[in-house]
Amino acid sequence: MNVEEAIKTNKKIPLESRTIIHFFLVNNKINEMISASLKDFDVSLQQFNVLRILRGQKGEPANLSTLNERMVTKMSNTTRLVDKLILKGYVDRVVCPSNRRKVEIRITDEGRAALEKMDVNMEVVENEILKNLSSKEMEQLNELFNKF
């Protein structure tokens, strides 16, 4: 489906605008599909991102600043995301013994186990999203994205 069909217009849209609208449409579609795949776990895409960052710490804690820096979607409410993950039992928050102003966040065993299940769903949805692209096309698309 082309952009004009998607937004239901008969008017020819300039290339620049059409390109930006395409970005929005693709982004929305990807977000919808990923959010749906995480729905069973009652986890948002941003919470999933926090869990993946914490798993990548390989047992070492992270602070809010580290999470903010590494988030795919930059947000100002990382504290709230962490609070929700604590309530689910997926992460722990501990005050650093050497610096009481510093808070350390770690993924729990329960969080790690849930994330492994989420990874399975995520792999399925990623394959679905990319099913119409060859490996070569994905490489080309990534090269184009790198220009931004």
Backbone as numpy.savetxt, mean C-alpha at the origin, in Angstrom:
# Nx Ny Nz CAx CAy CAz Cx Cy Cz
-11.20 0.15 -22.58 -12.05 1.32 -22.58 -11.15 2.56 -22.58
-11.48 3.50 -23.44 -10.69 4.73 -23.46 -11.25 5.72 -22.44
-10.49 6.79 -22.20 -10.85 7.78 -21.19 -12.19 8.42 -21.48
-12.41 8.78 -22.72 -13.67 9.44 -23.08 -14.87 8.56 -22.72
-14.76 7.25 -22.98 -15.84 6.33 -22.62 -15.98 6.24 -21.10
-14.86 6.18 -20.40 -14.88 6.03 -18.95 -15.56 7.21 -18.27
-15.32 8.41 -18.77 -15.94 9.59 -18.14 -17.18 10.06 -18.89
-17.58 9.27 -19.87 -18.83 9.49 -20.62 -18.91 10.89 -21.24
-17.95 11.14 -22.09 -17.97 12.40 -22.84 -17.75 12.11 -24.32
-18.33 12.93 -25.16 -18.12 12.82 -26.61 -17.00 13.75 -27.06
-16.60 14.64 -26.18 -15.59 15.63 -26.49 -14.19 14.99 -26.48
-13.37 15.36 -27.45 -11.99 14.88 -27.49 -11.20 15.58 -26.38
-10.56 14.79 -25.53 -9.80 15.34 -24.41 -8.34 15.48 -24.83
-7.72 16.62 -24.51 -6.30 16.80 -24.87 -5.42 15.70 -24.27
-4.35 15.38 -24.95 -3.46 14.29 -24.56 -3.00 14.41 -23.11
-2.59 15.61 -22.70 -2.09 15.79 -21.33 -3.17 15.46 -20.31
-4.36 15.99 -20.53 -5.48 15.73 -19.61 -5.87 14.26 -19.63
-5.90 13.69 -20.82 -6.25 12.28 -20.96 -5.25 11.40 -20.20
-3.99 11.75 -20.26 -2.96 10.99 -19.56 -3.16 11.05 -18.05
-3.41 12.24 -17.53 -3.62 12.40 -16.10 -4.88 11.68 -15.65
-5.93 11.79 -16.42 -7.18 11.08 -16.09 -6.94 9.58 -16.09
-6.15 9.09 -17.03 -5.81 7.66 -17.05 -5.11 7.26 -15.76
-4.17 8.08 -15.31 -3.48 7.78 -14.04 -4.49 7.63 -12.91
-5.42 8.57 -12.83 -6.43 8.52 -11.78 -7.29 7.27 -11.89
-7.74 6.96 -13.09 -8.60 5.79 -13.29 -7.88 4.49 -12.93
-6.63 4.37 -13.36 -5.86 3.16 -13.05 -5.61 3.09 -11.55
-5.22 4.21 -10.94 -4.97 4.24 -9.50 -6.22 3.82 -8.73
-7.38 4.36 -9.11 -8.62 4.01 -8.43 -8.95 2.53 -8.57
-8.76 1.99 -9.76 -9.05 0.57 -10.00 -8.13 -0.31 -9.15
-6.85 0.02 -9.12 -5.90 -0.76 -8.33 -6.26 -0.68 -6.85
-6.54 0.52 -6.36 -6.91 0.68 -4.95 -8.17 -0.12 -4.60
-9.16 -0.08 -5.48 -10.40 -0.85 -5.24 -10.11 -2.34 -5.13
-9.31 -2.86 -6.06 -9.02 -4.29 -6.07 -8.19 -4.71 -4.87
-7.19 -3.91 -4.52 -6.34 -4.25 -3.37 -7.14 -4.14 -2.07
-7.93 -3.08 -1.94 -8.76 -2.92 -0.74 -9.71 -4.09 -0.58
-10.29 -4.55 -1.68 -11.20 -5.69 -1.63 -10.47 -6.95 -1.17
-9.22 -7.12 -1.61 -8.46 -8.32 -1.23 -8.06 -8.30 0.24
-8.01 -7.11 0.84 -7.63 -6.98 2.26 -8.85 -6.92 3.18
-10.03 -6.82 2.60 -11.26 -6.65 3.38 -11.47 -7.79 4.38
-11.19 -9.01 3.98 -11.37 -10.16 4.87 -10.53 -10.05 6.13
-9.46 -9.29 6.07 -8.55 -9.15 7.21 -8.85 -7.89 8.02
-9.84 -7.10 7.58 -10.19 -5.84 8.24 -8.96 -4.94 8.37
-8.20 -4.87 7.28 -6.97 -4.07 7.24 -7.02 -3.18 6.01
-6.65 -1.92 6.18 -6.58 -1.00 5.05 -5.27 -1.19 4.31
-5.19 -0.62 3.13 -3.95 -0.68 2.36 -2.80 -0.05 3.14
-3.06 1.06 3.84 -2.03 1.73 4.62 -1.58 0.87 5.81
-2.53 0.19 6.46 -2.16 -0.70 7.56 -1.33 -1.88 7.04
-1.71 -2.40 5.89 -0.93 -3.47 5.26 0.49 -3.00 4.99
0.61 -1.77 4.50 1.92 -1.19 4.22 2.77 -1.10 5.50
2.17 -0.68 6.61 2.88 -0.60 7.89 3.35 -1.99 8.32
2.49 -2.98 8.18 2.87 -4.35 8.55 4.05 -4.84 7.71
4.03 -4.55 6.42 5.14 -4.98 5.55 6.44 -4.28 5.92
6.35 -3.02 6.25 7.55 -2.28 6.67 8.11 -2.90 7.94
7.23 -3.18 8.91 7.69 -3.76 10.18 8.27 -5.15 9.98
7.67 -5.95 9.09 8.24 -7.27 8.80 9.63 -7.12 8.19
9.80 -6.11 7.35 11.09 -5.85 6.72 12.17 -5.42 7.69
11.77 -5.04 8.89 12.74 -4.65 9.93 13.45 -5.88 10.51
12.97 -7.08 10.17 13.58 -8.35 10.59 13.79 -8.41 12.11
12.73 -8.10 12.85 12.78 -8.19 14.31 13.21 -6.91 15.01
13.81 -6.00 14.25 14.22 -4.72 14.84 13.00 -3.80 14.90
12.90 -2.97 15.92 11.76 -2.06 15.99 11.90 -0.91 15.01
10.79 -0.26 14.75 10.78 0.95 13.93 10.07 2.03 14.74
10.37 3.27 14.46 9.64 4.36 15.11 8.69 4.97 14.08
7.86 5.89 14.52 6.88 6.50 13.61 7.55 7.21 12.45
8.68 7.82 12.70 9.41 8.53 11.66 9.86 7.56 10.56
10.37 6.42 10.96 10.80 5.40 9.99 9.61 4.92 9.16
8.49 4.68 9.83 7.30 4.24 9.10 6.86 5.30 8.10
6.82 6.56 8.53 6.42 7.65 7.63 7.32 7.74 6.41
8.62 7.61 6.63 9.59 7.70 5.52 9.40 6.58 4.50
9.05 5.41 4.98 9.01 4.24 4.11 7.63 3.93 3.55
6.61 4.64 4.00 5.24 4.40 3.52 5.16 4.69 2.02
4.46 3.82 1.32 4.22 4.03 -0.11 3.29 5.23 -0.29
2.24 5.27 0.55 1.32 6.41 0.53 1.64 7.25 1.75
2.20 8.41 1.55 2.59 9.27 2.66 1.34 9.77 3.37
1.35 9.66 4.69 0.18 10.06 5.48 0.65 10.73 6.76
-0.23 11.54 7.32 0.10 12.18 8.59 -0.50 11.44 9.77
-1.31 10.43 9.51 -2.00 9.74 10.60 -1.39 8.36 10.89
-0.08 8.25 10.82 0.57 6.96 11.06 0.31 6.48 12.48
0.24 7.41 13.43 -0.05 7.03 14.82 -1.39 6.31 14.90
-2.39 6.83 14.23 -3.71 6.20 14.23 -3.68 4.83 13.56
-2.91 4.70 12.47 -2.77 3.40 11.81 -2.18 2.37 12.77
-1.12 2.79 13.48 -0.46 1.90 14.44 -1.42 1.55 15.57
-2.16 2.53 16.06 -3.13 2.26 17.14 -4.14 1.19 16.71
-4.62 1.26 15.48 -5.59 0.27 15.00 -4.94 -1.11 14.90
-3.68 -1.15 14.48 -2.98 -2.44 14.38 -2.70 -3.02 15.76
-2.48 -2.17 16.75 -2.29 -2.63 18.13 -3.58 -3.28 18.62
-4.73 -2.64 18.36 -6.02 -3.19 18.78 -6.28 -4.56 18.15
-5.76 -4.78 16.95 -5.93 -6.07 16.27 -4.92 -7.11 16.76
-3.93 -6.65 17.53 -2.89 -7.56 18.02 -1.78 -7.79 17.02
-1.72 -6.99 15.97 -0.74 -7.19 14.91 0.60 -6.51 15.18
0.61 -5.48 16.02 1.85 -4.80 16.38 1.85 -4.46 17.86
3.05 -4.25 18.40 3.25 -3.79 19.77 3.96 -2.45 19.73
3.64 -1.62 20.71 4.34 -0.34 20.83 4.97 -0.33 22.22
6.27 -0.03 22.25 7.02 -0.04 23.51 7.81 1.26 23.61
7.86 1.82 24.81 8.69 3.01 25.03 10.14 2.55 25.10
11.00 3.22 24.35 12.42 2.87 24.30 13.03 3.06 25.69
13.70 2.02 26.22 14.27 2.13 27.57 15.38 3.19 27.68
16.13 3.41 26.62 17.24 4.37 26.68 16.81 5.80 26.39
15.62 5.97 25.76 15.12 7.31 25.45 13.59 7.27 25.58
13.09 7.69 26.72 11.67 7.55 27.03 10.76 8.35 26.10
11.34 9.29 25.34 10.52 10.05 24.38 10.34 9.29 23.08
11.11 8.24 22.89 11.07 7.47 21.65 10.18 6.23 21.81
9.29 6.02 20.84 8.40 4.86 20.86 8.85 3.89 19.78
8.97 2.63 20.15 9.38 1.60 19.20 8.19 0.70 18.87
8.07 0.36 17.62 6.94 -0.44 17.14 7.48 -1.71 16.49
6.90 -2.84 16.86 7.30 -4.14 16.29 6.07 -4.90 15.83
6.26 -5.71 14.82 5.19 -6.61 14.39 5.15 -7.79 15.35
3.95 -8.25 15.70 3.80 -9.40 16.58 3.78 -10.68 15.75
3.87 -11.82 16.44 3.77 -13.11 15.75 2.40 -13.22 15.06
1.36 -12.74 15.74 0.01 -12.75 15.15 -0.04 -11.87 13.90
0.63 -10.73 13.96 0.68 -9.83 12.81 1.43 -10.45 11.65
2.52 -11.13 11.97 3.33 -11.79 10.93 2.52 -12.91 10.26
1.79 -13.68 11.06 0.97 -14.78 10.51 -0.16 -14.22 9.63
-0.80 -13.16 10.10 -1.88 -12.55 9.30 -1.31 -11.98 8.00
-0.14 -11.37 8.08 0.49 -10.77 6.90 0.82 -11.84 5.86
1.23 -13.01 6.30 1.51 -14.10 5.35 0.24 -14.47 4.58
-0.90 -14.47 5.26 -2.17 -14.77 4.59 -2.55 -13.62 3.64
-2.31 -12.40 4.08 -2.59 -11.24 3.22 -1.73 -11.28 1.96
-0.48 -11.72 2.12 0.44 -11.81 0.98 -0.12 -12.72 -0.11
-0.77 -13.82 0.29 -1.36 -14.75 -0.67 -2.45 -14.02 -1.46
-3.34 -13.32 -0.76 -4.39 -12.56 -1.43 -3.78 -11.48 -2.33
-2.75 -10.82 -1.83 -2.12 -9.74 -2.59 -1.50 -10.27 -3.88
-0.88 -11.43 -3.83 -0.28 -12.01 -5.03 -1.36 -12.29 -6.08
-2.51 -12.79 -5.63 -3.61 -13.08 -6.55 -4.10 -11.79 -7.21
-4.30 -10.75 -6.41 -4.83 -9.49 -6.95 -3.79 -8.81 -7.85
-2.51 -8.88 -7.49 -1.48 -8.29 -8.35 -1.46 -8.98 -9.71
-1.57 -10.30 -9.70 -1.61 -11.04 -10.97 -2.84 -10.66 -11.79
-3.96 -10.45 -11.12 -5.20 -10.06 -11.81 -5.04 -8.66 -12.42
-4.46 -7.75 -11.65 -4.28 -6.37 -12.13 -3.37 -6.34 -13.35
-2.34 -7.16 -13.33 -1.31 -7.11 -14.38 -1.47 -8.17 -15.47
-2.57 -8.88 -15.45 -2.73 -10.03 -16.35 -2.63 -9.68 -17.84
-2.94 -8.45 -18.21 -2.91 -8.07 -19.62 -1.58 -7.48 -20.07
-0.60 -7.47 -19.16 0.72 -6.93 -19.51 1.76 -8.05 -19.54
2.61 -8.01 -20.54 3.73 -8.96 -20.60 4.83 -8.45 -19.67
5.80 -9.30 -19.41 6.95 -8.88 -18.59 7.66 -7.70 -19.23
7.79 -7.75 -20.53 8.45 -6.65 -21.25 7.66 -5.35 -21.08
6.36 -5.43 -21.19 5.52 -4.23 -21.03 5.61 -3.68 -19.61
5.67 -4.58 -18.62 5.82 -4.12 -17.23 7.16 -3.41 -17.04
8.21 -3.95 -17.65 9.52 -3.29 -17.59 9.45 -1.90 -18.21
8.83 -1.81 -19.38 8.68 -0.51 -20.07 7.87 0.47 -19.22
6.80 -0.03 -18.62 5.95 0.82 -17.79 6.74 1.34 -16.58
7.53 0.47 -15.98 8.35 0.89 -14.84 9.39 1.93 -15.26
9.96 1.75 -16.44 10.91 2.76 -16.93 10.23 4.11 -17.14
9.02 4.08 -17.66 8.27 5.32 -17.83 7.93 5.96 -16.48
7.51 5.15 -15.51 7.21 5.66 -14.17 8.44 6.30 -13.54
9.61 5.72 -13.81 10.85 6.27 -13.24 11.13 7.69 -13.70
10.52 8.10 -14.80 10.73 9.46 -15.31 10.05 10.51 -14.40
9.15 10.06 -13.55 8.47 10.97 -12.64 9.32 11.17 -11.41
